[in-house]
Amino acid sequence: MRILNEDEDEKELLFVLNDNLADGRDVSWIWDINFDNLNHVARIITSGTRAYDMAIRIKTANYPIDKIEAYPNLQEAVTQFYKTSVKKYVIANYTALQPTRSKILKLKKD
């Protein structure tokens, strides 16, 4: 998050959070993330098995609710994420990383 906030350009964030066995079922650590100062973040899309939990966490940090989009379906999230030409940042946890990467690469190839 520090790197994201150091970037002064306008940007969007895709945050993919799963709670599969390999990730660990407990995602309470999302409450330890400081979302209070999101500099120049125009929109946040959440996805994964815990897309709504992440969206609620970001909302409780007073990020504008109209700039948060939750898509549990990863393909839909990636498609919506790349509908704009704003600079992109992606954060994905363990089991979300490779599927997210694959969807992004496929979208960029098509």
C-alpha positions in Angstrom: 0.0 0.0 0.0 2.9 2.3 0.7 4.1 2.0 -3.0 0.6 2.6 -4.2 0.4 5.8 -2.1 3.8 7.1 -3.2 2.6 7.1 -6.8 1.2 10.6 -7.5 -0.5 9.5 -10.7 -4.2 8.7 -10.9 -4.7 5.0 -10.6 -7.1 2.1 -10.1 -6.7 -0.9 -7.8 -7.9 -4.5 -8.3 -7.8 -6.4 -5.0 -8.4 -10.1 -5.3 -8.9 -12.0 -2.0 -9.5 -15.7 -1.6 -10.0 -17.7 1.5 -9.2 -21.2 0.1 -7.5 -23.7 2.3 -4.0 -22.8 1.1 -4.7 -19.1 1.8 -6.1 -19.7 5.3 -9.8 -19.3 6.0 -9.2 -16.4 8.4 -9.1 -13.1 6.5 -9.3 -10.9 9.6 -5.9 -9.5 8.6 -7.6 -7.3 6.1 -8.6 -5.0 9.0 -4.8 -4.4 9.6 -4.4 -2.8 6.2 -4.4 1.0 6.2 -6.8 2.1 3.6 -7.3 5.5 5.2 -4.9 7.4 2.8 -5.5 6.2 -0.7 -3.8 8.9 -2.7 -5.1 9.5 -6.2 -7.0 6.1 -6.4 -9.9 6.7 -8.7 -11.6 3.3 -8.3 -11.2 0.0 -6.5 -12.4 -3.3 -7.8 -12.6 -6.3 -5.4 -12.8 -9.9 -6.5 -12.3 -13.4 -5.3 -14.2 -15.6 -2.8 -14.1 -12.7 -0.3 -14.8 -9.8 -2.7 -17.6 -8.4 -0.6 -15.5 -8.6 2.6 -12.8 -6.6 1.0 -15.3 -4.1 -0.4 -16.7 -3.6 3.1 -13.3 -3.2 4.6 -12.4 -0.5 2.1 -15.8 1.2 2.7 -15.2 1.4 6.4 -12.0 3.3 5.8 -14.2 6.1 4.4 -13.3 5.4 0.8 -16.2 6.6 -1.4 -18.7 3.8 -1.8 -19.5 4.8 -5.4 -15.9 4.1 -6.3 -15.9 0.6 -5.0 -17.0 -2.3 -7.3 -17.2 -5.9 -6.1 -17.2 -8.7 -8.6 -16.8 -12.2 -7.1 -16.3 -13.5 -10.6 -12.7 -12.9 -11.5 -13.2 -12.7 -15.2 -15.9 -10.0 -14.8 -13.6 -8.1 -12.4 -10.7 -8.1 -14.8 -12.9 -7.1 -17.7 -14.4 -4.2 -15.8 -11.0 -3.2 -14.4 -9.5 -2.8 -17.9 -12.4 -0.7 -19.3 -10.5 2.4 -18.5 -7.0 3.5 -19.5 -6.0 4.8 -16.0 -2.8 3.3 -14.5 -3.5 0.0 -12.8 -2.3 -1.7 -9.6 -3.2 -5.3 -8.7 -3.0 -7.0 -5.3 -3.9 -10.7 -5.1 -3.4 -13.1 -2.3 -1.8 -16.6 -2.6 -4.4 -18.7 -4.6 -5.7 -15.6 -6.4 -2.3 -14.6 -7.9 -1.9 -17.0 -10.8 -5.6 -17.0 -11.9 -5.6 -13.2 -11.8 -2.4 -13.0 -13.8 -3.8 -15.5 -16.4 -7.0 -13.5 -16.8 -5.1 -10.2 -17.3 -2.7 -11.8 -19.8 -5.5 -13.3 -21.7 -7.4 -10.0 -21.8 -4.3 -8.2 -23.0 -3.7 -10.8 -25.7 -7.3 -10.6 -27.1 
